């Protein structure tokens, strides 16, 4: 794995933990899938394999 990929993976994990902290009362989290659903039903994910949710933090 390249240094860039390692950095991106660490960044995504950090982003996930930060999001969980700040959105803990505003979203339901699917922890093992890196996905969360807002109160209004919008679904976001860091999981590149999911196609039924908006990509959280864009594409790499």
LINVEN-V648352 format. One line per field, one symbol per residue. psi: psi as a letter, one per 20 degrees, with the letter a starting at -180 (. if undefined). A space follows every 10 residues. Layout:
# LINVEN-V648352
psi=???
This chain:
# LINVEN-V648352
psi=prhghggggg gggggggggg ghjhjiqppn giilqqprhj ippqqiohip ijqqppkaq.
